[in-house]
Amino acid sequence: MAEEDGMGVFITNDTDGNYFKDRYYLDGFDDSEYFEPLSEVAKYVKEIVGHDVEADFDAIDKALSDYVEEHEEDDPDCYYSFHEFKEVND
């Protein structure tokens, strides 16, 4: 597994999940978490945004972006960054 948030690199060669089962990473201004499966991310994000969120990468990312946009004026430190670990063969 390799992760470099600044460069947008989130990869793993552990395709079977033997050593690194998590496939999603959510970084926020107050906490960061690793998740598997995507439905667990949706449940977690629901607690942040206050409404149901579809268990879909794009839907989760949009819900977080919308939340930050709604709250950035009140809290300039508010941010969320959501990533998927891509599987590689190396």
N, C-alpha and C positions, 0 to 999 in steps of 0.2 A: 504494500500500500504506500502510496506517496501522495502527499498533499502540500500544495503551495498556494495558499489563498490569494496572495498578491499577483500570482501569475495565472490563476484560474485553473490550476492543475489538481485534479482529483481522480486518481487512477488506482487500480488494483489488478494484480494478476492472479488473485485467489478466486478463481471462477466458481469454485465449489463452496466458498465461504468457510473453509476449515480453520483459518486463522483470523480472518477479518470478515465477519458476516455482514456488518453494516454497509449499506450502500448509499446512504444519504447523510449529509452534514448540514446542520442549521446553525449558523453563527449569528448571535444577536448581541445587542449592547449590554445585556445583563447576564447572558449565559450562552453556552454552546452545547450541542447535543449531536450524537450519532444515532441513526435510526435504521431499522429494517423491520418490517416492510413499509412501503409508502403509506399504508393505512394508519400506521402509528404516527407518522409525521402529520397527517391530516388531523388526527385527534389532538396532538400537541398544539398545532397552529390554531385549531378551534378555540382553545383556551386563551390564546393571545388575542385573536381578532374578535372573539365574541359571537361567532356564527359558524354554522357548518361549512366545511371546506371539502370539496371533492378530493378523493385520493388519487390525484393526478398531478404530475410534476408542475405543469404550467399553471394549473388552478391554484396550487399551493404558493407558487412563486408570485402570482398576481395578488393573491389575498395578502401576502406579506408586504408587497410593494404598495398596495392600496393603504394598508394600515400605517406604514411609515409615512406616506404622503399626508394622511389625515392627522398624524401626530407630530410631525417634524417641527412645526411652528411652536408647539407647546414644549417639546423636548428635543432640542437640536442634536442630542446624542443618540436618539432613537435610530436604529438600523437593524436590518436582518439581511443575511446573505445565505441563500439556499443552494446547495450543490449536490450533484449525483456523482458517485464514483463510477467512472467508466471502466469496463473490463478491457485489459490489454493482454497480448500474448507474450510479452517479454518477461 
